[in-house]
Amino acid sequence: MQLGRVTGKVVATRKLDSIANLKMLIVQPLDQDKRPMGKETVAIDTVQAGQGDTVFFVTGREASFPLPEAFNPVDATIIGIVDSID
């Protein structure tokens, strides 16, 4: 699980049927001090995140687990919105 910040959205007129009703957002991974690290990635949104939200997301095989159909070609999925970090 990684921290990230939503920096934008992706609009696609055609998507795989199993993800057709899900948003795709651009996420900038963050380090423990909330500084940008690495490259931005596109993630499927399962929690209704929005621009500027700090989120946590999963990558790899685990990214498809939160989706309605487990066998999807998804590399990253947002699974939570962060309220605070202490």
DAMOLIN-V856922 format. One record per residue. N is the residue number from 1. RES is the residue in one letter. SS is DSSP state (@ for helix, = for strand, . for the rest). OMEGA is omega in whole degrees, -180 to 180 (* if undefined). BURIAL is + if it has 24 or more other C-alpha atoms within 12 Angstrom, else -. Layout:
n res ss omega burial
N RES SS OMEGA BURIAL
N RES SS OMEGA BURIAL
This chain:
n res ss omega burial
1 M . -177 -
2 Q = 172 +
3 L = 177 +
4 G = 176 +
5 R = 179 +
6 V = -178 +
7 T = -179 +
8 G = 179 -
9 K = 177 +
10 V = 177 -
11 V . 179 -
12 A . -180 -
13 T . 178 -
14 R . 178 -
15 K . 173 -
16 L . -177 -
17 D @ -176 -
18 S @ 176 -
19 I @ -175 +
20 A . -177 -
21 N . -178 -
22 L . 177 +
23 K = 172 +
24 M = -178 +
25 L = 175 +
26 I = -177 +
27 V = 174 +
28 Q = 177 +
29 P = -180 +
30 L = 174 +
31 D . -176 -
32 Q . 177 -
33 D . -180 -
34 K . 175 -
35 R . 179 -
36 P = 175 -
37 M . 178 -
38 G . -177 -
39 K . 174 -
40 E . 179 -
41 T = 175 +
42 V = -178 +
43 A = 173 +
44 I = -178 +
45 D = 178 +
46 T . -174 +
47 V . 179 +
48 Q . 176 -
49 A . 180 +
50 G . -179 +
51 Q . 177 -
52 G . 179 -
53 D . 169 +
54 T = -174 +
55 V = 165 +
56 F = -174 +
57 F = 178 +
58 V = 180 +
59 T = 178 +
60 G @ -178 -
61 R @ -179 -
62 E @ -178 -
63 A @ -180 +
64 S @ -176 +
65 F . -178 +
66 P . -176 +
67 L . 180 +
68 P . 176 -
69 E . -174 -
70 A . -178 -
71 F . 179 -
72 N . 177 +
73 P . -176 -
74 V . -179 +
75 D . -178 -
76 A = 179 +
77 T = 175 +
78 I = -176 +
79 I = 179 +
80 G = 175 +
81 I = -177 +
82 V . 177 -
83 D . 179 -
84 S . 177 -
85 I . -179 -
86 D . * -
